[in-house]
């Protein structure tokens, strides 16, 4: 068809990772540590999917989730994980960027990777999506 597609999927549970690989996703680096259940000061990290565009969108904001469902064609895929909405001791930012050409959201804890995506790959910085724990802690 000649259409450009790019789709980042972020999964926390091993069965989701296996299913994603079976469906053609490539395993990437671990971006950070999140919680499977709620811990003090954490909030849900909502997973939304727009099936028509084949794009996943993640947010900590219930209002942003509801807006995407009501007006942008997304369906609620539930809570992917629990994360911090603001920085707590030892947590790091998880940045969110968006590429309109590919209709793709990109999440990274690396400020350098974010800057590269903005400067060279057509993404627009959308700020900090959440705070996560660094890998290896």
The first five atom37 places (N, CA, C, CB, O) and aatype in JSON, in Angstrom:
{
  "aatype": [20, 20, 20, 20, 20, 20, 20, 20, 20, 20, 20, 20, 20, 20, 20, 20, 20, 20, 20, 20, 20, 20, 20, 20, 20, 20, 20, 20, 20, 20, 20, 20, 20, 20, 20, 20, 20, 20, 20, 20, 20, 20, 20, 20, 20, 20, 20, 20, 20, 20, 20, 20, 20, 20, 20, 20, 20, 20, 20, 20, 20, 20, 20, 20, 20, 20, 20, 20, 20, 20, 20, 20, 20, 20, 20, 20, 20, 20, 20, 20, 20, 20, 20, 20, 20, 20, 20, 20, 20, 20, 20, 20, 20, 20, 20, 20, 20, 20, 20, 20, 20, 20, 20, 20, 20, 20, 20, 20, 20, 20, 20, 20, 20, 20, 20, 20, 20, 20, 20, 20, 20, 20, 20, 20, 20, 20, 20, 20, 20, 20, 20, 20, 20, 20, 20, 20, 20],
  "atom_mask": [
    [1, 1, 1, 1, 1],
    [1, 1, 1, 1, 1],
    [1, 1, 1, 1, 1],
    [1, 1, 1, 1, 1],
    [1, 1, 1, 1, 1],
    [1, 1, 1, 1, 1],
    [1, 1, 1, 1, 1],
    [1, 1, 1, 1, 1],
    [1, 1, 1, 1, 1],
    [1, 1, 1, 1, 1],
    [1, 1, 1, 1, 1],
    [1, 1, 1, 1, 1],
    [1, 1, 1, 1, 1],
    [1, 1, 1, 1, 1],
    [1, 1, 1, 1, 1],
    [1, 1, 1, 1, 1],
    [1, 1, 1, 1, 1],
    [1, 1, 1, 1, 1],
    [1, 1, 1, 1, 1],
    [1, 1, 1, 1, 1],
    [1, 1, 1, 1, 1],
    [1, 1, 1, 1, 1],
    [1, 1, 1, 1, 1],
    [1, 1, 1, 1, 1],
    [1, 1, 1, 1, 1],
    [1, 1, 1, 1, 1],
    [1, 1, 1, 1, 1],
    [1, 1, 1, 1, 1],
    [1, 1, 1, 1, 1],
    [1, 1, 1, 1, 1],
    [1, 1, 1, 1, 1],
    [1, 1, 1, 1, 1],
    [1, 1, 1, 1, 1],
    [1, 1, 1, 1, 1],
    [1, 1, 1, 1, 1],
    [1, 1, 1, 1, 1],
    [1, 1, 1, 1, 1],
    [1, 1, 1, 1, 1],
    [1, 1, 1, 1, 1],
    [1, 1, 1, 1, 1],
    [1, 1, 1, 1, 1],
    [1, 1, 1, 1, 1],
    [1, 1, 1, 1, 1],
    [1, 1, 1, 1, 1],
    [1, 1, 1, 1, 1],
    [1, 1, 1, 1, 1],
    [1, 1, 1, 1, 1],
    [1, 1, 1, 1, 1],
    [1, 1, 1, 1, 1],
    [1, 1, 1, 1, 1],
    [1, 1, 1, 1, 1],
    [1, 1, 1, 1, 1],
    [1, 1, 1, 1, 1],
    [1, 1, 1, 1, 1],
    [1, 1, 1, 1, 1],
    [1, 1, 1, 1, 1],
    [1, 1, 1, 1, 1],
    [1, 1, 1, 1, 1],
    [1, 1, 1, 1, 1],
    [1, 1, 1, 1, 1],
    [1, 1, 1, 1, 1],
    [1, 1, 1, 1, 1],
    [1, 1, 1, 1, 1],
    [1, 1, 1, 1, 1],
    [1, 1, 1, 1, 1],
    [1, 1, 1, 1, 1],
    [1, 1, 1, 1, 1],
    [1, 1, 1, 1, 1],
    [1, 1, 1, 1, 1],
    [1, 1, 1, 1, 1],
    [1, 1, 1, 1, 1],
    [1, 1, 1, 1, 1],
    [1, 1, 1, 1, 1],
    [1, 1, 1, 1, 1],
    [1, 1, 1, 1, 1],
    [1, 1, 1, 1, 1],
    [1, 1, 1, 1, 1],
    [1, 1, 1, 1, 1],
    [1, 1, 1, 1, 1],
    [1, 1, 1, 1, 1],
    [1, 1, 1, 1, 1],
    [1, 1, 1, 1, 1],
    [1, 1, 1, 1, 1],
    [1, 1, 1, 1, 1],
    [1, 1, 1, 1, 1],
    [1, 1, 1, 1, 1],
    [1, 1, 1, 1, 1],
    [1, 1, 1, 1, 1],
    [1, 1, 1, 1, 1],
    [1, 1, 1, 1, 1],
    [1, 1, 1, 1, 1],
    [1, 1, 1, 1, 1],
    [1, 1, 1, 1, 1],
    [1, 1, 1, 1, 1],
    [1, 1, 1, 1, 1],
    [1, 1, 1, 1, 1],
    [1, 1, 1, 1, 1],
    [1, 1, 1, 1, 1],
    [1, 1, 1, 1, 1],
    [1, 1, 1, 1, 1],
    [1, 1, 1, 1, 1],
    [1, 1, 1, 1, 1],
    [1, 1, 1, 1, 1],
    [1, 1, 1, 1, 1],
    [1, 1, 1, 1, 1],
    [1, 1, 1, 1, 1],
    [1, 1, 1, 1, 1],
    [1, 1, 1, 1, 1],
    [1, 1, 1, 1, 1],
    [1, 1, 1, 1, 1],
    [1, 1, 1, 1, 1],
    [1, 1, 1, 1, 1],
    [1, 1, 1, 1, 1],
    [1, 1, 1, 1, 1],
    [1, 1, 1, 1, 1],
    [1, 1, 1, 1, 1],
    [1, 1, 1, 1, 1],
    [1, 1, 1, 1, 1],
    [1, 1, 1, 1, 1],
    [1, 1, 1, 1, 1],
    [1, 1, 1, 1, 1],
    [1, 1, 1, 1, 1],
    [1, 1, 1, 1, 1],
    [1, 1, 1, 1, 1],
    [1, 1, 1, 1, 1],
    [1, 1, 1, 1, 1],
    [1, 1, 1, 1, 1],
    [1, 1, 1, 1, 1],
    [1, 1, 1, 1, 1],
    [1, 1, 1, 1, 1],
    [1, 1, 1, 1, 1],
    [1, 1, 1, 1, 1],
    [1, 1, 1, 1, 1],
    [1, 1, 1, 1, 1],
    [1, 1, 1, 1, 1],
    [1, 1, 1, 1, 1],
    [1, 1, 1, 1, 1]
  ],
  "atom_positions": [
    [[0.81, -1.19, 0.0], [0.0, 0.0, 0.0], [0.86, 1.26, 0.0], [-0.92, -0.01, 1.18], [0.38, 2.32, -0.4]],
    [[2.08, 1.15, 0.43], [2.95, 2.31, 0.42], [2.79, 3.22, 1.61], [2.71, 3.08, -0.8], [3.47, 4.25, 1.69]],
    [[1.91, 2.89, 2.54], [1.74, 3.75, 3.71], [2.88, 3.53, 4.69], [0.39, 3.5, 4.39], [3.43, 2.43, 4.81]],
    [[3.21, 4.6, 5.39], [4.28, 4.51, 6.38], [3.66, 4.11, 7.71], [5.06, 5.85, 6.5], [2.7, 4.73, 8.16]],
    [[4.22, 3.09, 8.32], [3.73, 2.69, 9.63], [4.89, 2.51, 10.58], [2.9, 1.41, 9.53], [5.97, 2.05, 10.21]],
    [[4.63, 2.87, 11.8], [5.57, 2.65, 12.88], [4.71, 2.55, 14.12], [6.66, 3.81, 12.99], [3.79, 3.35, 14.3]],
    [[4.98, 1.59, 14.97], [4.15, 1.41, 16.14], [5.01, 0.89, 17.27], [2.98, 0.45, 15.84], [5.54, -0.22, 17.19]],
    [[5.14, 1.67, 18.3], [5.84, 1.23, 19.5], [4.81, 0.66, 20.47], [6.64, 2.4, 20.15], [3.78, 1.28, 20.74]],
    [[5.1, -0.52, 20.98], [4.25, -1.16, 21.98], [5.09, -1.36, 23.23], [3.67, -2.53, 21.46], [6.22, -1.84, 23.16]],
    [[4.54, -1.0, 24.37], [5.25, -1.13, 25.64], [4.46, -2.11, 26.49], [5.41, 0.25, 26.36], [3.29, -1.87, 26.8]],
    [[5.09, -3.21, 26.86], [4.4, -4.26, 27.61], [5.18, -4.6, 28.87], [4.21, -5.51, 26.74], [6.41, -4.54, 28.9]],
    [[4.45, -4.96, 29.88], [5.06, -5.27, 31.18], [5.02, -6.76, 31.5], [4.38, -4.5, 32.28], [5.9, -7.27, 32.2]],
    [[4.02, -7.44, 31.02], [3.85, -8.84, 31.36], [4.42, -9.74, 30.27], [2.36, -9.15, 31.58], [4.3, -9.45, 29.08]],
    [[5.05, -10.84, 30.7], [5.76, -11.71, 29.75], [4.83, -12.27, 28.68], [6.42, -12.86, 30.5], [5.26, -12.44, 27.53]],
    [[3.58, -12.57, 29.02], [2.66, -13.11, 28.0], [2.36, -12.07, 26.93], [1.35, -13.58, 28.66], [2.17, -12.41, 25.76]],
    [[2.31, -10.79, 27.31], [2.11, -9.72, 26.33], [3.32, -9.58, 25.42], [1.83, -8.38, 27.04], [3.19, -9.38, 24.21]],
    [[4.5, -9.7, 26.0], [5.73, -9.61, 25.21], [5.77, -10.74, 24.2], [6.98, -9.64, 26.13], [6.08, -10.51, 23.03]],
    [[5.48, -11.97, 24.64], [5.48, -13.12, 23.72], [4.47, -12.92, 22.59], [5.16, -14.42, 24.49], [4.79, -13.16, 21.42]],
    [[3.26, -12.48, 22.92], [2.23, -12.26, 21.9], [2.65, -11.17, 20.93], [0.89, -11.88, 22.56], [2.41, -11.29, 19.73]],
    [[3.29, -10.13, 21.43], [3.74, -9.04, 20.55], [4.8, -9.54, 19.57], [4.3, -7.88, 21.38], [4.76, -9.19, 18.39]],
    [[5.73, -10.35, 20.05], [6.78, -10.89, 19.17], [6.16, -11.79, 18.11], [7.83, -11.68, 20.0], [6.55, -11.72, 16.94]],
    [[5.2, -12.62, 18.5], [4.51, -13.48, 17.53], [3.82, -12.64, 16.46], [3.48, -14.38, 18.25], [3.73, -13.06, 15.31]],
    [[3.33, -11.45, 16.84], [2.62, -10.57, 15.91], [3.53, -9.6, 15.18], [1.58, -9.81, 16.65], [3.06, -8.63, 14.6]],
    [[4.84, -9.85, 15.22], [5.76, -9.08, 14.39], [6.51, -7.96, 15.06], [5.02, -8.52, 13.3], [7.3, -7.28, 14.41]],
    [[6.3, -7.74, 16.35], [7.07, -6.7, 17.05], [8.48, -7.2, 17.31], [6.37, -6.31, 18.37], [8.71, -8.4, 17.46]],
    [[9.41, -6.28, 17.38], [10.78, -6.6, 17.74], [11.01, -6.18, 19.18], [11.8, -5.91, 16.78], [10.58, -5.11, 19.61]],
    [[11.69, -7.04, 19.91], [11.98, -6.75, 21.31], [13.01, -5.65, 21.4], [12.46, -8.01, 22.05], [14.07, -5.72, 20.78]],
    [[12.71, -4.63, 22.17], [13.62, -3.51, 22.36], [14.2, -3.53, 23.76], [12.92, -2.18, 22.1], [14.05, -4.5, 24.51]],
    [[14.84, -2.46, 24.1], [15.46, -2.34, 25.42], [14.4, -2.13, 26.5], [16.47, -1.18, 25.44], [13.3, -1.64, 26.22]],
    [[14.74, -2.49, 27.71], [13.88, -2.2, 28.85], [14.06, -0.73, 29.21], [14.21, -3.13, 30.06], [15.18, -0.29, 29.48]],
    [[12.97, 0.01, 29.21], [13.04, 1.46, 29.42], [13.01, 1.87, 30.88], [11.91, 2.12, 28.71], [13.47, 2.95, 31.23]],
    [[12.48, 1.03, 31.73], [12.4, 1.38, 33.13], [11.58, 0.34, 33.87], [11.8, 2.78, 33.32], [10.96, -0.54, 33.26]],
    [[11.57, 0.45, 35.16], [10.81, -0.48, 35.98], [9.53, 0.18, 36.45], [11.65, -0.95, 37.2], [9.51, 1.34, 36.87]],
    [[8.44, -0.58, 36.36], [7.12, -0.12, 36.76], [6.55, -1.14, 37.75], [6.17, 0.08, 35.52], [7.19, -2.15, 38.05]],
    [[5.37, -0.88, 38.22], [4.74, -1.77, 39.2], [3.54, -2.47, 38.59], [4.31, -0.98, 40.46], [2.77, -1.86, 37.83]],
    [[3.37, -3.77, 38.9], [2.21, -4.52, 38.43], [0.96, -4.21, 39.23], [2.5, -6.01, 38.49], [-0.16, -4.33, 38.72]],
    [[1.14, -3.81, 40.47], [0.0, -3.42, 41.3], [0.33, -2.08, 41.96], [-0.31, -4.51, 42.39], [1.49, -1.65, 42.0]],
    [[-0.69, -1.44, 42.45], [-0.5, -0.1, 42.99], [0.31, -0.12, 44.28], [-1.85, 0.56, 43.23], [0.08, -0.94, 45.17]],
    [[1.27, 0.79, 44.34], [2.09, 1.01, 45.53], [1.86, 2.46, 45.97], [3.63, 0.72, 45.26], [1.33, 3.25, 45.19]],
    [[2.24, 2.81, 47.19], [2.03, 4.19, 47.63], [2.59, 5.22, 46.65], [2.66, 4.39, 49.0], [3.71, 5.07, 46.15]],
    [[1.82, 6.23, 46.37], [2.15, 7.36, 45.49], [2.09, 7.03, 44.0], [3.53, 7.87, 45.81], [2.32, 7.91, 43.17]],
    [[1.78, 5.79, 43.64], [1.7, 5.44, 42.21], [0.29, 5.65, 41.68], [2.15, 3.99, 41.98], [-0.68, 5.7, 42.43]],
    [[0.2, 5.76, 40.35], [-1.08, 5.93, 39.66], [-1.12, 4.98, 38.46], [-1.28, 7.42, 39.2], [-0.08, 4.5, 38.02]],
    [[-2.31, 4.71, 37.93], [-2.4, 3.85, 36.75], [-1.72, 4.48, 35.53], [-3.86, 3.55, 36.43], [-1.76, 5.7, 35.33]],
    [[-1.09, 3.64, 34.72], [-0.55, 4.02, 33.42], [-1.47, 3.35, 32.41], [0.99, 3.59, 33.23], [-1.32, 2.17, 32.11]],
    [[-2.42, 4.12, 31.88], [-3.46, 3.58, 31.01], [-2.91, 3.26, 29.62], [-4.61, 4.57, 30.89], [-2.1, 4.01, 29.07]],
    [[-3.35, 2.13, 29.08], [-2.97, 1.69, 27.74], [-4.2, 1.84, 26.85], [-2.45, 0.2, 27.75], [-5.25, 1.26, 27.12]],
    [[-4.06, 2.62, 25.79], [-5.15, 2.84, 24.83], [-4.69, 2.38, 23.46], [-5.58, 4.33, 24.79], [-3.5, 2.44, 23.14]],
    [[-5.62, 1.92, 22.64], [-5.29, 1.48, 21.29], [-6.27, 2.09, 20.3], [-5.3, -0.06, 21.19], [-7.49, 2.05, 20.52]],
    [[-5.74, 2.64, 19.22], [-6.55, 3.05, 18.09], [-6.35, 1.97, 17.03], [-6.15, 4.5, 17.55], [-5.32, 1.93, 16.37]],
    [[-7.33, 1.1, 16.87], [-7.21, -0.05, 15.95], [-7.08, 0.4, 14.5], [-8.42, -0.97, 16.1], [-6.36, -0.22, 13.72]],
    [[-7.77, 1.47, 14.12], [-7.69, 1.94, 12.74], [-6.29, 2.41, 12.39], [-8.69, 3.08, 12.51], [-5.8, 2.15, 11.29]],
    [[-5.64, 3.09, 13.31], [-4.3, 3.62, 13.07], [-3.21, 2.66, 13.55], [-4.13, 4.96, 13.76], [-2.03, 2.87, 13.27]],
    [[-3.61, 1.61, 14.27], [-2.67, 0.65, 14.87], [-1.62, 1.36, 15.72], [-1.98, -0.17, 13.77], [-0.42, 1.13, 15.57]],
    [[-2.11, 2.21, 16.63], [-1.19, 2.96, 17.48], [-1.64, 2.85, 18.94], [-1.13, 4.45, 17.04], [-2.82, 2.97, 19.27]],
    [[-0.66, 2.61, 19.8], [-0.88, 2.57, 21.24], [-0.55, 3.93, 21.84], [-0.04, 1.46, 21.91], [0.34, 4.63, 21.37]],
    [[-1.28, 4.28, 22.87], [-1.1, 5.55, 23.57], [-1.19, 5.26, 25.06], [-2.15, 6.63, 23.11], [-2.11, 4.58, 25.51]],
    [[-0.25, 5.78, 25.82], [-0.2, 5.54, 27.26], [-0.24, 6.88, 27.99], [1.08, 4.74, 27.65], [0.38, 7.85, 27.56]],
    [[-0.98, 6.92, 29.09], [-1.1, 8.16, 29.86], [-1.44, 7.85, 31.32], [-2.16, 9.08, 29.25], [-2.03, 6.81, 31.63]],
    [[-1.05, 8.75, 32.2], [-1.45, 8.66, 33.6], [-2.72, 9.46, 33.86], [-0.32, 9.14, 34.52], [-3.3, 9.36, 34.95]],
    [[-3.15, 10.24, 32.9], [-4.28, 11.15, 33.08], [-5.6, 10.49, 32.67], [-4.06, 12.43, 32.27], [-5.78, 10.12, 31.51]],
    [[-6.51, 10.35, 33.62], [-7.83, 9.81, 33.3], [-8.56, 10.73, 32.33], [-8.66, 9.6, 34.58], [-9.29, 10.26, 31.46]],
    [[-8.39, 12.04, 32.48], [-9.04, 13.0, 31.58], [-8.49, 12.86, 30.16], [-8.83, 14.45, 32.08], [-9.26, 12.89, 29.2]],
    [[-7.18, 12.7, 30.02], [-6.58, 12.52, 28.69], [-7.02, 11.19, 28.09], [-5.03, 12.58, 28.78], [-7.29, 11.11, 26.89]],
    [[-7.11, 10.15, 28.91], [-7.62, 8.85, 28.46], [-9.04, 8.99, 27.94], [-7.56, 7.82, 29.6], [-9.36, 8.54, 26.84]],
    [[-9.9, 9.63, 28.74], [-11.31, 9.78, 28.35], [-11.46, 10.61, 27.08], [-12.09, 10.44, 29.49], [-12.31, 10.3, 26.24]],
    [[-10.65, 11.64, 26.92], [-10.67, 12.48, 25.71], [-10.27, 11.66, 24.48], [-9.72, 13.69, 25.87], [-10.91, 11.77, 23.43]],
    [[-9.23, 10.85, 24.61], [-8.78, 10.02, 23.48], [-9.84, 8.99, 23.09], [-7.47, 9.31, 23.84], [-10.01, 8.7, 21.91]],
    [[-10.54, 8.45, 24.07], [-11.61, 7.49, 23.8], [-12.8, 8.18, 23.15], [-12.05, 6.77, 25.1], [-13.36, 7.67, 22.18]],
    [[-13.19, 9.33, 23.67], [-14.39, 10.03, 23.18], [-14.19, 10.67, 21.81], [-14.8, 11.09, 24.17], [-15.14, 10.73, 21.02]],
    [[-12.98, 11.15, 21.52], [-12.81, 11.98, 20.32], [-11.74, 11.52, 19.33], [-12.5, 13.34, 20.73], [-11.7, 12.01, 18.2]],
    [[-10.88, 10.6, 19.73], [-9.75, 10.25, 18.85], [-9.75, 8.79, 18.39], [-8.47, 10.54, 19.55], [-8.76, 8.34, 17.81]],
    [[-10.82, 8.06, 18.64], [-10.92, 6.7, 18.13], [-10.18, 5.64, 18.92], [-10.45, 6.67, 16.75], [-9.95, 4.54, 18.41]],
    [[-9.79, 5.95, 20.14], [-9.06, 4.97, 20.95], [-10.02, 4.13, 21.77], [-8.07, 5.68, 21.88], [-11.12, 4.57, 22.12]],
    [[-9.61, 2.91, 22.07], [-10.34, 2.05, 23.0], [-9.45, 1.81, 24.21], [-10.77, 0.7, 22.33], [-8.22, 1.83, 24.12]],
    [[-10.09, 1.58, 25.32], [-9.39, 1.39, 26.58], [-8.88, -0.04, 26.68], [-10.3, 1.72, 27.78], [-9.66, -0.99, 26.64]],
    [[-7.56, -0.19, 26.8], [-6.97, -1.51, 26.99], [-6.62, -1.76, 28.44], [-5.72, -1.66, 26.12], [-5.91, -2.72, 28.76]],
    [[-7.11, -0.92, 29.31], [-6.91, -1.13, 30.74], [-5.65, -0.48, 31.27], [-6.88, -2.58, 31.03], [-5.04, 0.38, 30.63]],
    [[-5.28, -0.91, 32.44], [-4.1, -0.39, 33.11], [-2.91, -1.26, 32.74], [-4.29, -0.33, 34.66], [-2.9, -2.46, 33.01]],
    [[-1.92, -0.66, 32.12], [-0.72, -1.4, 31.73], [0.18, -1.65, 32.93], [0.06, -0.64, 30.63], [0.78, -2.72, 33.06]],
    [[0.29, -0.66, 33.79], [1.18, -0.73, 34.94], [0.83, 0.41, 35.88], [2.69, -0.66, 34.5], [-0.1, 1.17, 35.64]],
    [[1.58, 0.5, 36.95], [1.47, 1.64, 37.86], [2.8, 2.35, 37.88], [1.05, 1.19, 39.3], [3.86, 1.73, 37.93]],
    [[2.73, 3.67, 37.83], [3.92, 4.53, 37.73], [3.74, 5.71, 38.67], [4.15, 5.01, 36.25], [2.69, 5.88, 39.29]],
    [[4.76, 6.52, 38.77], [4.66, 7.73, 39.58], [4.25, 8.91, 38.7], [6.0, 8.02, 40.3], [4.78, 9.06, 37.59]],
    [[3.33, 9.76, 39.17], [2.93, 10.93, 38.4], [3.91, 12.1, 38.54], [1.55, 11.38, 38.82], [3.91, 13.02, 37.73]],
    [[4.73, 12.05, 39.57], [5.74, 13.08, 39.79], [6.99, 12.38, 40.34], [5.23, 14.2, 40.78], [6.95, 11.22, 40.75]],
    [[8.07, 13.11, 40.34], [9.33, 12.49, 40.73], [9.35, 12.17, 42.23], [10.5, 13.4, 40.38], [9.07, 13.03, 43.07]],
    [[9.7, 10.95, 42.53], [9.92, 10.51, 43.9], [11.36, 10.02, 43.98], [8.9, 9.4, 44.35], [12.01, 9.81, 42.95]],
    [[11.84, 9.84, 45.16], [13.24, 9.47, 45.37], [13.64, 8.28, 44.49], [13.48, 9.14, 46.84], [13.07, 7.19, 44.6]],
    [[14.62, 8.49, 43.64], [15.15, 7.43, 42.8], [14.46, 7.25, 41.47], [15.09, 6.17, 43.52], [14.95, 6.49, 40.63]],
    [[13.34, 7.92, 41.23], [12.63, 7.74, 39.96], [13.22, 8.64, 38.88], [11.13, 8.02, 40.12], [13.87, 9.64, 39.17]],
    [[12.97, 8.26, 37.63], [13.46, 9.02, 36.48], [12.29, 9.33, 35.54], [14.57, 8.22, 35.72], [11.31, 8.6, 35.53]],
    [[12.39, 10.4, 34.76], [11.29, 10.73, 33.85], [11.2, 9.74, 32.69], [11.47, 12.15, 33.31], [12.21, 9.26, 32.18]],
    [[9.98, 9.47, 32.28], [9.7, 8.71, 31.07], [9.08, 9.72, 30.1], [8.74, 7.46, 31.33], [7.93, 10.12, 30.27]],
    [[9.85, 10.11, 29.1], [9.42, 11.15, 28.16], [8.49, 10.56, 27.11], [10.63, 11.81, 27.49], [8.6, 9.4, 26.74]],
    [[7.56, 11.4, 26.62], [6.66, 11.0, 25.55], [6.84, 11.95, 24.37], [5.18, 11.0, 26.03], [6.93, 13.16, 24.54]],
    [[6.9, 11.37, 23.17], [7.0, 12.15, 21.94], [6.02, 11.56, 20.93], [8.47, 12.15, 21.37], [5.63, 10.4, 21.03]],
    [[5.63, 12.39, 19.96], [4.65, 11.96, 18.96], [5.13, 12.32, 17.57], [3.28, 12.59, 19.23], [5.65, 13.41, 17.34]],
    [[4.96, 11.38, 16.63], [5.3, 11.59, 15.24], [4.01, 11.52, 14.43], [6.36, 10.54, 14.73], [3.43, 10.45, 14.27]],
    [[3.55, 12.66, 13.91], [2.29, 12.72, 13.16], [2.38, 12.0, 11.82], [1.88, 14.17, 12.92], [1.4, 11.42, 11.36]],
    [[3.56, 12.02, 11.19], [3.72, 11.34, 9.9], [3.48, 9.83, 10.03], [5.12, 11.6, 9.32], [2.84, 9.23, 9.18]],
    [[4.0, 9.24, 11.09], [3.84, 7.81, 11.32], [2.7, 7.48, 12.28], [5.14, 7.23, 11.86], [2.41, 6.3, 12.51]],
    [[2.07, 8.49, 12.84], [1.05, 8.32, 13.87], [1.58, 7.38, 14.95], [-0.27, 7.76, 13.26], [1.03, 6.31, 15.2]],
    [[2.67, 7.8, 15.59], [3.35, 6.94, 16.55], [3.74, 7.72, 17.8], [4.59, 6.31, 15.92], [4.25, 8.84, 17.72]],
    [[3.48, 7.11, 18.94], [3.96, 7.64, 20.22], [5.23, 6.89, 20.59], [2.88, 7.51, 21.33], [5.34, 5.68, 20.39]],
    [[6.17, 7.62, 21.15], [7.47, 7.07, 21.52], [7.75, 7.47, 22.96], [8.6, 7.56, 20.57], [7.6, 8.63, 23.34]],
    [[8.15, 6.5, 23.77], [8.43, 6.74, 25.18], [9.87, 6.32, 25.47], [7.43, 5.95, 26.1], [10.32, 5.27, 25.02]],
    [[10.58, 7.14, 26.22], [11.97, 6.83, 26.56], [12.37, 7.52, 27.86], [12.91, 7.25, 25.42], [11.91, 8.63, 28.15]],
    [[13.22, 6.87, 28.66], [13.76, 7.54, 29.84], [15.02, 8.35, 29.51], [14.06, 6.52, 30.92], [15.55, 9.05, 30.37]],
    [[15.47, 8.25, 28.29], [16.72, 8.91, 27.88], [16.43, 10.27, 27.26], [17.49, 8.02, 26.89], [15.79, 10.36, 26.2]],
    [[16.89, 11.33, 27.91], [16.7, 12.67, 27.36], [17.44, 12.8, 26.03], [17.18, 13.74, 28.35], [16.95, 13.47, 25.12]],
    [[18.6, 12.19, 25.91], [19.37, 12.23, 24.66], [18.61, 11.54, 23.53], [20.75, 11.57, 24.85], [18.58, 12.04, 22.41]],
    [[17.99, 10.4, 23.82], [17.2, 9.68, 22.81], [15.99, 10.51, 22.4], [16.76, 8.3, 23.35], [15.62, 10.53, 21.23]],
    [[15.37, 11.18, 23.36], [14.25, 12.07, 23.06], [14.7, 13.19, 22.12], [13.66, 12.66, 24.36], [14.04, 13.46, 21.12]],
    [[15.81, 13.84, 22.45], [16.31, 14.94, 21.62], [16.64, 14.46, 20.21], [17.55, 15.57, 22.26], [16.39, 15.18, 19.24]],
    [[17.2, 13.25, 20.09], [17.51, 12.69, 18.77], [16.23, 12.43, 17.98], [18.33, 11.39, 18.92], [16.17, 12.72, 16.79]],
    [[15.21, 11.88, 18.64], [13.94, 11.61, 17.96], [13.3, 12.9, 17.47], [12.98, 10.87, 18.91], [12.71, 12.92, 16.39]],
    [[13.41, 13.96, 18.25], [12.85, 15.26, 17.86], [13.67, 15.88, 16.73], [12.8, 16.22, 19.07], [13.1, 16.4, 15.77]],
    [[14.98, 15.83, 16.84], [15.84, 16.5, 15.86], [15.94, 15.75, 14.54], [17.22, 16.66, 16.44], [16.08, 16.38, 13.49]],
    [[15.87, 14.42, 14.57], [16.18, 13.65, 13.36], [15.08, 12.7, 12.88], [17.4, 12.87, 13.59], [15.18, 12.17, 11.77]],
    [[14.05, 12.48, 13.67], [13.07, 11.46, 13.3], [11.64, 11.99, 13.22], [13.12, 10.33, 14.28], [10.7, 11.2, 13.08]],
    [[11.46, 13.29, 13.31], [10.14, 13.88, 13.13], [9.21, 13.85, 14.32], [9.49, 13.22, 12.03], [8.01, 14.11, 14.16]],
    [[9.71, 13.55, 15.49], [8.86, 13.52, 16.67], [8.75, 14.9, 17.3], [9.4, 12.52, 17.7], [9.63, 15.74, 17.15]],
    [[7.65, 15.11, 18.01], [7.42, 16.33, 18.77], [7.42, 15.94, 20.25], [6.07, 17.05, 18.34], [6.7, 15.03, 20.66]],
    [[8.21, 16.64, 21.03], [8.3, 16.38, 22.47], [6.97, 16.72, 23.13], [9.45, 17.2, 23.11], [6.47, 17.84, 23.0]],
    [[6.38, 15.76, 23.83], [5.13, 15.98, 24.55], [5.32, 16.0, 26.07], [4.12, 14.9, 24.19], [4.36, 15.94, 26.83]],
    [[6.56, 16.09, 26.49], [6.83, 16.22, 27.92], [7.02, 14.88, 28.61], [5.72, 16.96, 28.58], [7.3, 13.86, 27.98]],
    [[6.85, 14.9, 29.91], [7.05, 13.71, 30.73], [5.71, 12.99, 30.9], [7.65, 14.08, 32.11], [4.74, 13.57, 31.37]],
    [[5.69, 11.72, 30.5], [4.48, 10.91, 30.61], [4.29, 10.36, 32.02], [4.52, 9.76, 29.61], [3.17, 10.23, 32.5]],
    [[5.41, 10.05, 32.67], [5.37, 9.43, 33.99], [6.79, 9.4, 34.54], [4.76, 7.99, 33.94], [7.74, 9.8, 33.88]],
    [[6.9, 8.92, 35.75], [8.21, 8.66, 36.34], [8.28, 7.17, 36.66], [8.45, 9.53, 37.62], [7.33, 6.6, 37.19]],
    [[9.41, 6.56, 36.33], [9.63, 5.13, 36.52], [10.93, 4.94, 37.29], [9.67, 4.38, 35.16], [11.69, 5.89, 37.49]],
    [[11.17, 3.73, 37.71], [12.43, 3.43, 38.37], [13.45, 3.01, 37.32], [12.25, 2.33, 39.44], [13.09, 2.34, 36.35]],
    [[14.7, 3.39, 37.49], [15.71, 3.01, 36.5], [15.95, 1.5, 36.5], [17.02, 3.74, 36.77], [15.76, 0.83, 37.52]],
    [[16.35, 0.98, 35.37], [16.68, -0.43, 35.23], [17.89, -0.71, 36.12], [16.97, -0.81, 33.73], [18.81, 0.1, 36.2]],
    [[17.87, -1.86, 36.78], [19.0, -2.23, 37.61], [18.89, -1.81, 39.05], [20.23, -1.67, 37.04], [19.84, -1.98, 39.82]],
    [[17.75, -1.25, 39.44], [17.59, -0.85, 40.85], [16.67, -1.8, 41.57], [17.06, 0.58, 40.96], [16.42, -1.63, 42.76]]
  ]
}
